[in-house]
């Protein structure tokens, strides 16, 4: 995930701002990590540079 996407991303549940927590990076890409909503405390994983912004209920159904 490109770090500059943080300017346009919002929590799909409450539309709050997201905080990036990076675990592994390659250049300007976040390879693994998570996005955390400061408003509702939901966490969205980033795996293989792809943020999973599905709401938690849908992630559990598809998981």
N, C-alpha and C positions, 0 to 999 in steps of 0.2 A: 504494500500500500504506500503510495506517495504521501509524504508528510504534509504537502501543501493541500491535500484533500481535507485536512482538519478545518479549514476555513468554511467549508460548505456542509460538513456532516453534522447531523443532529440525532439525538436519541429517537428511534422509531416509536417508542412507547409514550414518552412525555414531551418530546421535542426539545429537551434540555441540551445543554452543551456537553460535549464529550471530551474526556481527558485521555491522552495517548500514554500508554505504558508499554514501552518497547523492551523486548527481550533479545532480539537479534535483528541487526540491520545490515543492508548491503548498499552502500552509497546513500542515496536519499530515500531508499525504500525500507519500510519496516517489514521484515520477513515473518517474524512471530512476535506476538504481544497481545495487547487487548485495548479496547476502548471502554472507558468507564463513565457512566452518566453521573454527574455531580448532583443532579436533582432527585433521581429515583433510585440510584445505586445499582442499576443493572450493568452487567458486564458483557461485552461482545468480543469474542475471540478474533484474533488475526492469525491465520495459518497460511503458509506458502504465499505471503504477500496479499492475501485476500481477506478483507474484513467481512465477518458474518454478521450482518445487521438485521437478521430475522428476529422478530420479537421472541422472547423466551418460550412462550407456549408453542410456537411453530417449530422452534429448534428441537424441543423435546419430542414433538410428534414425528419429525423427520429423522431424528437422531438415532 
